[in-house]
Amino acid sequence: MAAALRVAKRLRLVAGTPGLDFTRSAFVAKKNTYDQPNWFGVGLAFSTTAALWALLFKQHNEDVMEYERRKAERQHKCTGCS
């Protein structure tokens, strides 16, 4: 029975204590300092948001212009054009 548990533990079939790969190290983890915000991250977030909104408005305007062009094309009933 003990041999079967050792084999199962090696194959990670039996849940045991977490290994070192699942624990936090005090040398890697650091406390957050809220008195000095990460201004680079804040600027990157806001500039990305602004760029996405600009692309959204640009695409919307292009879509509206294409809609108006197709609408005008549908209403054109000239026999000399075709």
N, CA, C and O atoms as a Maestro MAE file, in Angstrom:
{
 s_m_m2io_version
 :::
 2.0.0
}

f_m_ct {
 s_m_title
 :::
 protein
 m_atom[328] {
  # First column is atom index #
  i_m_mmod_type
  r_m_x_coord
  r_m_y_coord
  r_m_z_coord
  i_m_residue_number
  s_m_chain_name
  s_m_pdb_residue_name
  s_m_pdb_atom_name
  i_m_atomic_number
  :::
  1 25 0.829 -1.202 0.000 1 A "MET " " N  " 7
  2 3 0.000 0.000 0.000 1 A "MET " " CA " 6
  3 2 0.862 1.249 0.000 1 A "MET " " C  " 6
  4 15 0.556 2.218 -0.695 1 A "MET " " O  " 8
  5 25 1.946 1.231 0.782 2 A "ALA " " N  " 7
  6 3 2.820 2.399 0.854 2 A "ALA " " CA " 6
  7 2 3.524 2.645 -0.469 2 A "ALA " " C  " 6
  8 15 3.747 3.791 -0.861 2 A "ALA " " O  " 8
  9 25 3.868 1.577 -1.148 3 A "ALA " " N  " 7
  10 3 4.526 1.724 -2.450 3 A "ALA " " CA " 6
  11 2 3.574 2.356 -3.461 3 A "ALA " " C  " 6
  12 15 3.987 3.175 -4.282 3 A "ALA " " O  " 8
  13 25 2.309 1.976 -3.399 4 A "ALA " " N  " 7
  14 3 1.316 2.542 -4.322 4 A "ALA " " CA " 6
  15 2 1.124 4.032 -4.056 4 A "ALA " " C  " 6
  16 15 0.949 4.805 -4.999 4 A "ALA " " O  " 8
  17 25 1.152 4.451 -2.785 5 A "LEU " " N  " 7
  18 3 1.020 5.871 -2.465 5 A "LEU " " CA " 6
  19 2 2.228 6.659 -2.954 5 A "LEU " " C  " 6
  20 15 2.084 7.785 -3.432 5 A "LEU " " O  " 8
  21 25 3.428 6.069 -2.837 6 A "ARG " " N  " 7
  22 3 4.625 6.751 -3.323 6 A "ARG " " CA " 6
  23 2 4.560 6.943 -4.829 6 A "ARG " " C  " 6
  24 15 4.924 8.003 -5.337 6 A "ARG " " O  " 8
  25 25 4.106 5.936 -5.536 7 A "VAL " " N  " 7
  26 3 3.989 6.036 -6.991 7 A "VAL " " CA " 6
  27 2 2.927 7.067 -7.355 7 A "VAL " " C  " 6
  28 15 3.120 7.865 -8.272 7 A "VAL " " O  " 8
  29 25 1.810 7.052 -6.639 8 A "ALA " " N  " 7
  30 3 0.734 7.998 -6.920 8 A "ALA " " CA " 6
  31 2 1.174 9.428 -6.615 8 A "ALA " " C  " 6
  32 15 0.806 10.362 -7.328 8 A "ALA " " O  " 8
  33 25 1.963 9.595 -5.552 9 A "LYS " " N  " 7
  34 3 2.445 10.926 -5.215 9 A "LYS " " CA " 6
  35 2 3.415 11.436 -6.268 9 A "LYS " " C  " 6
  36 15 3.419 12.620 -6.605 9 A "LYS " " O  " 8
  37 25 4.223 10.544 -6.776 10 A "ARG " " N  " 7
  38 3 5.144 10.941 -7.840 10 A "ARG " " CA " 6
  39 2 4.392 11.348 -9.096 10 A "ARG " " C  " 6
  40 15 4.815 12.256 -9.811 10 A "ARG " " O  " 8
  41 25 3.308 10.696 -9.357 11 A "LEU " " N  " 7
  42 3 2.497 11.017 -10.530 11 A "LEU " " CA " 6
  43 2 1.509 12.150 -10.252 11 A "LEU " " C  " 6
  44 15 0.717 12.511 -11.122 11 A "LEU " " O  " 8
  45 25 1.555 12.708 -9.047 12 A "ARG " " N  " 7
  46 3 0.683 13.821 -8.620 12 A "ARG " " CA " 6
  47 2 -0.790 13.428 -8.630 12 A "ARG " " C  " 6
  48 15 -1.661 14.256 -8.894 12 A "ARG " " O  " 8
  49 25 -1.059 12.155 -8.340 13 A "LEU " " N  " 7
  50 3 -2.450 11.713 -8.281 13 A "LEU " " CA " 6
  51 2 -3.053 11.948 -6.909 13 A "LEU " " C  " 6
  52 15 -4.269 12.091 -6.781 13 A "LEU " " O  " 8
  53 25 -2.217 11.991 -5.884 14 A "VAL " " N  " 7
  54 3 -2.685 12.216 -4.526 14 A "VAL " " CA " 6
  55 2 -2.315 13.632 -4.136 14 A "VAL " " C  " 6
  56 15 -1.154 14.028 -4.242 14 A "VAL " " O  " 8
  57 25 -3.292 14.392 -3.688 15 A "ALA " " N  " 7
  58 3 -3.040 15.772 -3.302 15 A "ALA " " CA " 6
  59 2 -2.289 15.798 -1.986 15 A "ALA " " C  " 6
  60 15 -2.749 15.253 -0.983 15 A "ALA " " O  " 8
  61 25 -1.159 16.419 -1.998 16 A "GLY " " N  " 7
  62 3 -0.369 16.545 -0.781 16 A "GLY " " CA " 6
  63 2 -0.128 18.011 -0.495 16 A "GLY " " C  " 6
  64 15 -0.886 18.866 -0.954 16 A "GLY " " O  " 8
  65 25 0.896 18.308 0.242 17 A "THR " " N  " 7
  66 3 1.242 19.701 0.504 17 A "THR " " CA " 6
  67 2 1.799 20.310 -0.768 17 A "THR " " C  " 6
  68 15 2.453 19.617 -1.547 17 A "THR " " O  " 8
  69 25 1.556 21.579 -0.992 18 A "PRO " " N  " 7
  70 3 2.048 22.186 -2.229 18 A "PRO " " CA " 6
  71 2 3.568 22.202 -2.256 18 A "PRO " " C  " 6
  72 15 4.223 22.382 -1.229 18 A "PRO " " O  " 8
  73 25 4.106 22.014 -3.431 19 A "GLY " " N  " 7
  74 3 5.553 22.019 -3.604 19 A "GLY " " CA " 6
  75 2 6.087 23.440 -3.567 19 A "GLY " " C  " 6
  76 15 5.337 24.386 -3.328 19 A "GLY " " O  " 8
  77 25 7.348 23.584 -3.797 20 A "LEU " " N  " 7
  78 3 7.972 24.904 -3.764 20 A "LEU " " CA " 6
  79 2 7.512 25.786 -4.915 20 A "LEU " " C  " 6
  80 15 7.589 27.011 -4.815 20 A "LEU " " O  " 8
  81 25 7.041 25.201 -5.993 21 A "ASP " " N  " 7
  82 3 6.603 25.993 -7.120 21 A "ASP " " CA " 6
  83 2 5.261 26.673 -6.861 21 A "ASP " " C  " 6
  84 15 4.866 27.538 -7.644 21 A "ASP " " O  " 8
  85 25 4.550 26.319 -5.801 22 A "PHE " " N  " 7
  86 3 3.269 26.949 -5.502 22 A "PHE " " CA " 6
  87 2 3.344 27.921 -4.325 22 A "PHE " " C  " 6
  88 15 2.323 28.505 -3.962 22 A "PHE " " O  " 8
  89 25 4.491 28.110 -3.728 23 A "THR " " N  " 7
  90 3 4.614 28.970 -2.561 23 A "THR " " CA " 6
  91 2 5.223 30.298 -2.951 23 A "THR " " C  " 6
  92 15 5.937 30.380 -3.950 23 A "THR " " O  " 8
  93 25 4.954 31.340 -2.181 24 A "ARG " " N  " 7
  94 3 5.527 32.661 -2.415 24 A "ARG " " CA " 6
  95 2 6.819 32.794 -1.635 24 A "ARG " " C  " 6
  96 15 6.909 32.379 -0.480 24 A "ARG " " O  " 8
  97 25 7.788 33.362 -2.259 25 A "SER " " N  " 7
  98 3 9.063 33.581 -1.596 25 A "SER " " CA " 6
  99 2 9.103 35.010 -1.077 25 A "SER " " C  " 6
  100 15 8.639 35.929 -1.752 25 A "SER " " O  " 8
  101 25 9.652 35.205 0.111 26 A "ALA " " N  " 7
  102 3 9.763 36.546 0.676 26 A "ALA " " CA " 6
  103 2 10.762 37.387 -0.099 26 A "ALA " " C  " 6
  104 15 10.733 38.615 -0.012 26 A "ALA " " O  " 8
  105 25 11.631 36.759 -0.841 27 A "PHE " " N  " 7
  106 3 12.628 37.491 -1.614 27 A "PHE " " CA " 6
  107 2 12.087 37.967 -2.951 27 A "PHE " " C  " 6
  108 15 12.664 38.863 -3.567 27 A "PHE " " O  " 8
  109 25 10.990 37.384 -3.407 28 A "VAL " " N  " 7
  110 3 10.404 37.766 -4.682 28 A "VAL " " CA " 6
  111 2 9.206 38.693 -4.475 28 A "VAL " " C  " 6
  112 15 9.055 39.683 -5.189 28 A "VAL " " O  " 8
  113 25 8.371 38.376 -3.513 29 A "ALA " " N  " 7
  114 3 7.172 39.178 -3.270 29 A "ALA " " CA " 6
  115 2 7.561 40.454 -2.534 29 A "ALA " " C  " 6
  116 15 8.417 40.442 -1.650 29 A "ALA " " O  " 8
  117 25 6.915 41.558 -2.916 30 A "LYS " " N  " 7
  118 3 7.187 42.824 -2.234 30 A "LYS " " CA " 6
  119 2 5.868 43.491 -1.883 30 A "LYS " " C  " 6
  120 15 4.839 43.246 -2.512 30 A "LYS " " O  " 8
  121 25 5.921 44.319 -0.888 31 A "LYS " " N  " 7
  122 3 4.711 45.029 -0.475 31 A "LYS " " CA " 6
  123 2 4.420 46.161 -1.454 31 A "LYS " " C  " 6
  124 15 5.329 46.794 -1.989 31 A "LYS " " O  " 8
  125 25 3.130 46.398 -1.672 32 A "ASN " " N  " 7
  126 3 2.733 47.514 -2.517 32 A "ASN " " CA " 6
  127 2 2.882 48.809 -1.750 32 A "ASN " " C  " 6
  128 15 2.511 48.896 -0.580 32 A "ASN " " O  " 8
  129 25 3.428 49.817 -2.413 33 A "THR " " N  " 7
  130 3 3.523 51.144 -1.811 33 A "THR " " CA " 6
  131 2 2.477 52.019 -2.483 33 A "THR " " C  " 6
  132 15 2.593 52.350 -3.663 33 A "THR " " O  " 8
  133 25 1.464 52.388 -1.728 34 A "TYR " " N  " 7
  134 3 0.361 53.165 -2.294 34 A "TYR " " CA " 6
  135 2 0.629 54.667 -2.235 34 A "TYR " " C  " 6
  136 15 -0.130 55.439 -2.821 34 A "TYR " " O  " 8
  137 25 1.675 55.103 -1.550 35 A "ASP " " N  " 7
  138 3 1.980 56.527 -1.502 35 A "ASP " " CA " 6
  139 2 2.740 56.977 -2.747 35 A "ASP " " C  " 6
  140 15 2.809 58.178 -3.012 35 A "ASP " " O  " 8
  141 25 3.310 56.055 -3.519 36 A "GLN " " N  " 7
  142 3 3.988 56.391 -4.772 36 A "GLN " " CA " 6
  143 2 3.408 55.514 -5.883 36 A "GLN " " C  " 6
  144 15 3.860 54.388 -6.087 36 A "GLN " " O  " 8
  145 25 2.405 56.030 -6.602 37 A "PRO " " N  " 7
  146 3 1.780 55.211 -7.650 37 A "PRO " " CA " 6
  147 2 2.752 54.957 -8.800 37 A "PRO " " C  " 6
  148 15 3.719 55.695 -8.986 37 A "PRO " " O  " 8
  149 25 2.486 53.927 -9.548 38 A "ASN " " N  " 7
  150 3 3.269 53.592 -10.730 38 A "ASN " " CA " 6
  151 2 2.771 54.463 -11.880 38 A "ASN " " C  " 6
  152 15 1.840 54.083 -12.590 38 A "ASN " " O  " 8
  153 25 3.389 55.632 -12.067 39 A "TRP " " N  " 7
  154 3 2.907 56.587 -13.055 39 A "TRP " " CA " 6
  155 2 3.081 56.075 -14.475 39 A "TRP " " C  " 6
  156 15 2.298 56.425 -15.358 39 A "TRP " " O  " 8
  157 25 4.091 55.257 -14.706 40 A "PHE " " N  " 7
  158 3 4.256 54.675 -16.038 40 A "PHE " " CA " 6
  159 2 3.062 53.780 -16.374 40 A "PHE " " C  " 6
  160 15 2.524 53.851 -17.479 40 A "PHE " " O  " 8
  161 25 2.652 52.945 -15.432 41 A "GLY " " N  " 7
  162 3 1.502 52.076 -15.651 41 A "GLY " " CA " 6
  163 2 0.207 52.853 -15.818 41 A "GLY " " C  " 6
  164 15 -0.634 52.502 -16.646 41 A "GLY " " O  " 8
  165 25 0.051 53.916 -15.024 42 A "VAL " " N  " 7
  166 3 -1.154 54.750 -15.129 42 A "VAL " " CA " 6
  167 2 -1.210 55.420 -16.496 42 A "VAL " " C  " 6
  168 15 -2.252 55.431 -17.152 42 A "VAL " " O  " 8
  169 25 -0.073 55.981 -16.918 43 A "GLY " " N  " 7
  170 3 -0.017 56.639 -18.229 43 A "GLY " " CA " 6
  171 2 -0.253 55.665 -19.365 43 A "GLY " " C  " 6
  172 15 -0.935 55.983 -20.340 43 A "GLY " " O  " 8
  173 25 0.317 54.472 -19.232 44 A "LEU " " N  " 7
  174 3 0.128 53.461 -20.265 44 A "LEU " " CA " 6
  175 2 -1.336 53.039 -20.355 44 A "LEU " " C  " 6
  176 15 -1.860 52.843 -21.452 44 A "LEU " " O  " 8
  177 25 -1.992 52.899 -19.219 45 A "ALA " " N  " 7
  178 3 -3.409 52.505 -19.218 45 A "ALA " " CA " 6
  179 2 -4.280 53.585 -19.851 45 A "ALA " " C  " 6
  180 15 -5.142 53.283 -20.677 45 A "ALA " " O  " 8
  181 25 -4.058 54.854 -19.465 46 A "PHE " " N  " 7
  182 3 -4.879 55.933 -20.017 46 A "PHE " " CA " 6
  183 2 -4.596 56.170 -21.495 46 A "PHE " " C  " 6
  184 15 -5.521 56.440 -22.260 46 A "PHE " " O  " 8
  185 25 -3.334 56.073 -21.909 47 A "SER " " N  " 7
  186 3 -3.028 56.291 -23.327 47 A "SER " " CA " 6
  187 2 -3.583 55.155 -24.185 47 A "SER " " C  " 6
  188 15 -4.038 55.388 -25.305 47 A "SER " " O  " 8
  189 25 -3.546 53.939 -23.669 48 A "THR " " N  " 7
  190 3 -4.134 52.819 -24.406 48 A "THR " " CA " 6
  191 2 -5.635 53.004 -24.546 48 A "THR " " C  " 6
  192 15 -6.201 52.748 -25.608 48 A "THR " " O  " 8
  193 25 -6.282 53.449 -23.470 49 A "THR " " N  " 7
  194 3 -7.723 53.691 -23.526 49 A "THR " " CA " 6
  195 2 -8.055 54.785 -24.530 49 A "THR " " C  " 6
  196 15 -8.998 54.655 -25.310 49 A "THR " " O  " 8
  197 25 -7.273 55.867 -24.508 50 A "ALA " " N  " 7
  198 3 -7.517 56.971 -25.446 50 A "ALA " " CA " 6
  199 2 -7.311 56.515 -26.886 50 A "ALA " " C  " 6
  200 15 -8.086 56.888 -27.766 50 A "ALA " " O  " 8
  201 25 -6.285 55.717 -27.137 51 A "ALA " " N  " 7
  202 3 -6.029 55.235 -28.492 51 A "ALA " " CA " 6
  203 2 -7.161 54.320 -28.963 51 A "ALA " " C  " 6
  204 15 -7.576 54.395 -30.120 51 A "ALA " " O  " 8
  205 25 -7.655 53.467 -28.086 52 A "LEU " " N  " 7
  206 3 -8.758 52.591 -28.477 52 A "LEU " " CA " 6
  207 2 -10.029 53.373 -28.765 52 A "LEU " " C  " 6
  208 15 -10.754 53.046 -29.705 52 A "LEU " " O  " 8
  209 25 -10.315 54.409 -27.966 53 A "TRP " " N  " 7
  210 3 -11.493 55.242 -28.232 53 A "TRP " " CA " 6
  211 2 -11.337 55.992 -29.551 53 A "TRP " " C  " 6
  212 15 -12.304 56.133 -30.299 53 A "TRP " " O  " 8
  213 25 -10.116 56.481 -29.848 54 A "ALA " " N  " 7
  214 3 -9.887 57.181 -31.115 54 A "ALA " " CA " 6
  215 2 -10.117 56.241 -32.294 54 A "ALA " " C  " 6
  216 15 -10.743 56.623 -33.282 54 A "ALA " " O  " 8
  217 25 -9.613 55.016 -32.191 55 A "LEU " " N  " 7
  218 3 -9.848 54.036 -33.253 55 A "LEU " " CA " 6
  219 2 -11.329 53.703 -33.390 55 A "LEU " " C  " 6
  220 15 -11.823 53.504 -34.499 55 A "LEU " " O  " 8
  221 25 -12.035 53.642 -32.266 56 A "LEU " " N  " 7
  222 3 -13.465 53.358 -32.296 56 A "LEU " " CA " 6
  223 2 -14.228 54.459 -33.015 56 A "LEU " " C  " 6
  224 15 -15.087 54.165 -33.845 56 A "LEU " " O  " 8
  225 25 -13.931 55.734 -32.713 57 A "PHE " " N  " 7
  226 3 -14.614 56.849 -33.375 57 A "PHE " " CA " 6
  227 2 -14.259 56.897 -34.856 57 A "PHE " " C  " 6
  228 15 -15.124 57.165 -35.689 57 A "PHE " " O  " 8
  229 25 -13.008 56.644 -35.191 58 A "LYS " " N  " 7
  230 3 -12.583 56.655 -36.594 58 A "LYS " " CA " 6
  231 2 -13.322 55.565 -37.373 58 A "LYS " " C  " 6
  232 15 -13.835 55.817 -38.463 58 A "LYS " " O  " 8
  233 25 -13.375 54.372 -36.819 59 A "GLN " " N  " 7
  234 3 -14.069 53.274 -37.494 59 A "GLN " " CA " 6
  235 2 -15.558 53.566 -37.611 59 A "GLN " " C  " 6
  236 15 -16.170 53.244 -38.630 59 A "GLN " " O  " 8
  237 25 -16.149 54.168 -36.590 60 A "HIS " " N  " 7
  238 3 -17.577 54.515 -36.648 60 A "HIS " " CA " 6
  239 2 -17.842 55.521 -37.764 60 A "HIS " " C  " 6
  240 15 -18.804 55.376 -38.518 60 A "HIS " " O  " 8
  241 25 -16.994 56.537 -37.871 61 A "ASN " " N  " 7
  242 3 -17.185 57.539 -38.916 61 A "ASN " " CA " 6
  243 2 -17.037 56.926 -40.305 61 A "ASN " " C  " 6
  244 15 -17.783 57.270 -41.222 61 A "ASN " " O  " 8
  245 25 -16.076 56.018 -40.460 62 A "GLU " " N  " 7
  246 3 -15.927 55.342 -41.754 62 A "GLU " " CA " 6
  247 2 -17.141 54.481 -42.066 62 A "GLU " " C  " 6
  248 15 -17.587 54.434 -43.212 62 A "GLU " " O  " 8
  249 25 -17.673 53.807 -41.073 63 A "ASP " " N  " 7
  250 3 -18.860 52.980 -41.278 63 A "ASP " " CA " 6
  251 2 -20.070 53.823 -41.651 63 A "ASP " " C  " 6
  252 15 -20.855 53.421 -42.510 63 A "ASP " " O  " 8
  253 25 -20.236 54.978 -41.028 64 A "VAL " " N  " 7
  254 3 -21.360 55.866 -41.350 64 A "VAL " " CA " 6
  255 2 -21.219 56.397 -42.773 64 A "VAL " " C  " 6
  256 15 -22.203 56.466 -43.509 64 A "VAL " " O  " 8
  257 25 -20.006 56.772 -43.162 65 A "MET " " N  " 7
  258 3 -19.800 57.264 -44.535 65 A "MET " " CA " 6
  259 2 -20.090 56.172 -45.557 65 A "MET " " C  " 6
  260 15 -20.697 56.445 -46.593 65 A "MET " " O  " 8
  261 25 -19.661 54.929 -45.281 66 A "GLU " " N  " 7
  262 3 -19.937 53.818 -46.187 66 A "GLU " " CA " 6
  263 2 -21.433 53.534 -46.258 66 A "GLU " " C  " 6
  264 15 -21.951 53.218 -47.329 66 A "GLU " " O  " 8
  265 25 -22.133 53.643 -45.130 67 A "TYR " " N  " 7
  266 3 -23.578 53.448 -45.100 67 A "TYR " " CA " 6
  267 2 -24.273 54.500 -45.957 67 A "TYR " " C  " 6
  268 15 -25.165 54.180 -46.743 67 A "TYR " " O  " 8
  269 25 -23.861 55.756 -45.802 68 A "GLU " " N  " 7
  270 3 -24.478 56.836 -46.587 68 A "GLU " " CA " 6
  271 2 -24.192 56.659 -48.077 68 A "GLU " " C  " 6
  272 15 -25.062 56.922 -48.907 68 A "GLU " " O  " 8
  273 25 -22.974 56.215 -48.427 69 A "ARG " " N  " 7
  274 3 -22.637 56.009 -49.828 69 A "ARG " " CA " 6
  275 2 -23.493 54.903 -50.435 69 A "ARG " " C  " 6
  276 15 -23.998 55.054 -51.548 69 A "ARG " " O  " 8
  277 25 -23.663 53.800 -49.723 70 A "ARG " " N  " 7
  278 3 -24.482 52.704 -50.245 70 A "ARG " " CA " 6
  279 2 -25.953 53.073 -50.305 70 A "ARG " " C  " 6
  280 15 -26.669 52.642 -51.209 70 A "ARG " " O  " 8
  281 25 -26.405 53.870 -49.346 71 A "LYS " " N  " 7
  282 3 -27.801 54.305 -49.349 71 A "LYS " " CA " 6
  283 2 -28.077 55.194 -50.554 71 A "LYS " " C  " 6
  284 15 -29.114 55.063 -51.205 71 A "LYS " " O  " 8
  285 25 -27.144 56.102 -50.851 72 A "ALA " " N  " 7
  286 3 -27.316 56.979 -52.006 72 A "ALA " " CA " 6
  287 2 -27.220 56.173 -53.308 72 A "ALA " " C  " 6
  288 15 -27.916 56.477 -54.277 72 A "ALA " " O  " 8
  289 25 -26.368 55.155 -53.331 73 A "GLU " " N  " 7
  290 3 -26.225 54.312 -54.513 73 A "GLU " " CA " 6
  291 2 -27.498 53.524 -54.790 73 A "GLU " " C  " 6
  292 15 -27.864 53.325 -55.949 73 A "GLU " " O  " 8
  293 25 -28.179 53.074 -53.735 74 A "ARG " " N  " 7
  294 3 -29.424 52.331 -53.904 74 A "ARG " " CA " 6
  295 2 -30.541 53.217 -54.444 74 A "ARG " " C  " 6
  296 15 -31.407 52.737 -55.176 74 A "ARG " " O  " 8
  297 25 -30.535 54.479 -54.099 75 A "GLN " " N  " 7
  298 3 -31.617 55.373 -54.492 75 A "GLN " " CA " 6
  299 2 -31.395 55.967 -55.901 75 A "GLN " " C  " 6
  300 15 -32.284 56.612 -56.456 75 A "GLN " " O  " 8
  301 25 -30.205 55.740 -56.463 76 A "HIS " " N  " 7
  302 3 -29.890 56.277 -57.785 76 A "HIS " " CA " 6
  303 2 -30.580 55.417 -58.851 76 A "HIS " " C  " 6
  304 15 -30.268 54.233 -58.980 76 A "HIS " " O  " 8
  305 25 -31.522 56.003 -59.621 77 A "LYS " " N  " 7
  306 3 -32.329 55.247 -60.603 77 A "LYS " " CA " 6
  307 2 -32.083 55.767 -62.029 77 A "LYS " " C  " 6
  308 15 -33.029 55.919 -62.802 77 A "LYS " " O  " 8
  309 25 -30.869 56.029 -62.364 78 A "CYS " " N  " 7
  310 3 -30.553 56.569 -63.687 78 A "CYS " " CA " 6
  311 2 -30.419 55.409 -64.691 78 A "CYS " " C  " 6
  312 15 -29.727 54.430 -64.412 78 A "CYS " " O  " 8
  313 25 -31.067 55.514 -65.838 79 A "THR " " N  " 7
  314 3 -30.975 54.462 -66.858 79 A "THR " " CA " 6
  315 2 -29.759 54.659 -67.744 79 A "THR " " C  " 6
  316 15 -29.331 53.716 -68.410 79 A "THR " " O  " 8
  317 25 -29.197 55.845 -67.773 80 A "GLY " " N  " 7
  318 3 -28.023 56.110 -68.623 80 A "GLY " " CA " 6
  319 2 -26.735 55.582 -68.022 80 A "GLY " " C  " 6
  320 15 -25.747 55.437 -68.743 80 A "GLY " " O  " 8
  321 25 -26.707 55.292 -66.750 81 A "CYS " " N  " 7
  322 3 -25.468 54.825 -66.082 81 A "CYS " " CA " 6
  323 2 -25.186 53.359 -66.378 81 A "CYS " " C  " 6
  324 15 -24.026 52.952 -66.435 81 A "CYS " " O  " 8
  325 25 -26.229 52.564 -66.565 82 A "SER " " N  " 7
  326 3 -25.998 51.127 -66.692 82 A "SER " " CA " 6
  327 2 -25.975 50.636 -68.099 82 A "SER " " C  " 6
  328 15 -25.788 49.442 -68.333 82 A "SER " " O  " 8
  :::
 }
 m_bond[327] {
  # First column is bond index #
  i_m_from
  i_m_to
  i_m_order
  :::
  1 1 2 1
  2 2 3 1
  3 3 4 2
  4 3 5 1
  5 5 6 1
  6 6 7 1
  7 7 8 2
  8 7 9 1
  9 9 10 1
  10 10 11 1
  11 11 12 2
  12 11 13 1
  13 13 14 1
  14 14 15 1
  15 15 16 2
  16 15 17 1
  17 17 18 1
  18 18 19 1
  19 19 20 2
  20 19 21 1
  21 21 22 1
  22 22 23 1
  23 23 24 2
  24 23 25 1
  25 25 26 1
  26 26 27 1
  27 27 28 2
  28 27 29 1
  29 29 30 1
  30 30 31 1
  31 31 32 2
  32 31 33 1
  33 33 34 1
  34 34 35 1
  35 35 36 2
  36 35 37 1
  37 37 38 1
  38 38 39 1
  39 39 40 2
  40 39 41 1
  41 41 42 1
  42 42 43 1
  43 43 44 2
  44 43 45 1
  45 45 46 1
  46 46 47 1
  47 47 48 2
  48 47 49 1
  49 49 50 1
  50 50 51 1
  51 51 52 2
  52 51 53 1
  53 53 54 1
  54 54 55 1
  55 55 56 2
  56 55 57 1
  57 57 58 1
  58 58 59 1
  59 59 60 2
  60 59 61 1
  61 61 62 1
  62 62 63 1
  63 63 64 2
  64 63 65 1
  65 65 66 1
  66 66 67 1
  67 67 68 2
  68 67 69 1
  69 69 70 1
  70 70 71 1
  71 71 72 2
  72 71 73 1
  73 73 74 1
  74 74 75 1
  75 75 76 2
  76 75 77 1
  77 77 78 1
  78 78 79 1
  79 79 80 2
  80 79 81 1
  81 81 82 1
  82 82 83 1
  83 83 84 2
  84 83 85 1
  85 85 86 1
  86 86 87 1
  87 87 88 2
  88 87 89 1
  89 89 90 1
  90 90 91 1
  91 91 92 2
  92 91 93 1
  93 93 94 1
  94 94 95 1
  95 95 96 2
  96 95 97 1
  97 97 98 1
  98 98 99 1
  99 99 100 2
  100 99 101 1
  101 101 102 1
  102 102 103 1
  103 103 104 2
  104 103 105 1
  105 105 106 1
  106 106 107 1
  107 107 108 2
  108 107 109 1
  109 109 110 1
  110 110 111 1
  111 111 112 2
  112 111 113 1
  113 113 114 1
  114 114 115 1
  115 115 116 2
  116 115 117 1
  117 117 118 1
  118 118 119 1
  119 119 120 2
  120 119 121 1
  121 121 122 1
  122 122 123 1
  123 123 124 2
  124 123 125 1
  125 125 126 1
  126 126 127 1
  127 127 128 2
  128 127 129 1
  129 129 130 1
  130 130 131 1
  131 131 132 2
  132 131 133 1
  133 133 134 1
  134 134 135 1
  135 135 136 2
  136 135 137 1
  137 137 138 1
  138 138 139 1
  139 139 140 2
  140 139 141 1
  141 141 142 1
  142 142 143 1
  143 143 144 2
  144 143 145 1
  145 145 146 1
  146 146 147 1
  147 147 148 2
  148 147 149 1
  149 149 150 1
  150 150 151 1
  151 151 152 2
  152 151 153 1
  153 153 154 1
  154 154 155 1
  155 155 156 2
  156 155 157 1
  157 157 158 1
  158 158 159 1
  159 159 160 2
  160 159 161 1
  161 161 162 1
  162 162 163 1
  163 163 164 2
  164 163 165 1
  165 165 166 1
  166 166 167 1
  167 167 168 2
  168 167 169 1
  169 169 170 1
  170 170 171 1
  171 171 172 2
  172 171 173 1
  173 173 174 1
  174 174 175 1
  175 175 176 2
  176 175 177 1
  177 177 178 1
  178 178 179 1
  179 179 180 2
  180 179 181 1
  181 181 182 1
  182 182 183 1
  183 183 184 2
  184 183 185 1
  185 185 186 1
  186 186 187 1
  187 187 188 2
  188 187 189 1
  189 189 190 1
  190 190 191 1
  191 191 192 2
  192 191 193 1
  193 193 194 1
  194 194 195 1
  195 195 196 2
  196 195 197 1
  197 197 198 1
  198 198 199 1
  199 199 200 2
  200 199 201 1
  201 201 202 1
  202 202 203 1
  203 203 204 2
  204 203 205 1
  205 205 206 1
  206 206 207 1
  207 207 208 2
  208 207 209 1
  209 209 210 1
  210 210 211 1
  211 211 212 2
  212 211 213 1
  213 213 214 1
  214 214 215 1
  215 215 216 2
  216 215 217 1
  217 217 218 1
  218 218 219 1
  219 219 220 2
  220 219 221 1
  221 221 222 1
  222 222 223 1
  223 223 224 2
  224 223 225 1
  225 225 226 1
  226 226 227 1
  227 227 228 2
  228 227 229 1
  229 229 230 1
  230 230 231 1
  231 231 232 2
  232 231 233 1
  233 233 234 1
  234 234 235 1
  235 235 236 2
  236 235 237 1
  237 237 238 1
  238 238 239 1
  239 239 240 2
  240 239 241 1
  241 241 242 1
  242 242 243 1
  243 243 244 2
  244 243 245 1
  245 245 246 1
  246 246 247 1
  247 247 248 2
  248 247 249 1
  249 249 250 1
  250 250 251 1
  251 251 252 2
  252 251 253 1
  253 253 254 1
  254 254 255 1
  255 255 256 2
  256 255 257 1
  257 257 258 1
  258 258 259 1
  259 259 260 2
  260 259 261 1
  261 261 262 1
  262 262 263 1
  263 263 264 2
  264 263 265 1
  265 265 266 1
  266 266 267 1
  267 267 268 2
  268 267 269 1
  269 269 270 1
  270 270 271 1
  271 271 272 2
  272 271 273 1
  273 273 274 1
  274 274 275 1
  275 275 276 2
  276 275 277 1
  277 277 278 1
  278 278 279 1
  279 279 280 2
  280 279 281 1
  281 281 282 1
  282 282 283 1
  283 283 284 2
  284 283 285 1
  285 285 286 1
  286 286 287 1
  287 287 288 2
  288 287 289 1
  289 289 290 1
  290 290 291 1
  291 291 292 2
  292 291 293 1
  293 293 294 1
  294 294 295 1
  295 295 296 2
  296 295 297 1
  297 297 298 1
  298 298 299 1
  299 299 300 2
  300 299 301 1
  301 301 302 1
  302 302 303 1
  303 303 304 2
  304 303 305 1
  305 305 306 1
  306 306 307 1
  307 307 308 2
  308 307 309 1
  309 309 310 1
  310 310 311 1
  311 311 312 2
  312 311 313 1
  313 313 314 1
  314 314 315 1
  315 315 316 2
  316 315 317 1
  317 317 318 1
  318 318 319 1
  319 319 320 2
  320 319 321 1
  321 321 322 1
  322 322 323 1
  323 323 324 2
  324 323 325 1
  325 325 326 1
  326 326 327 1
  327 327 328 2
  :::
 }
}
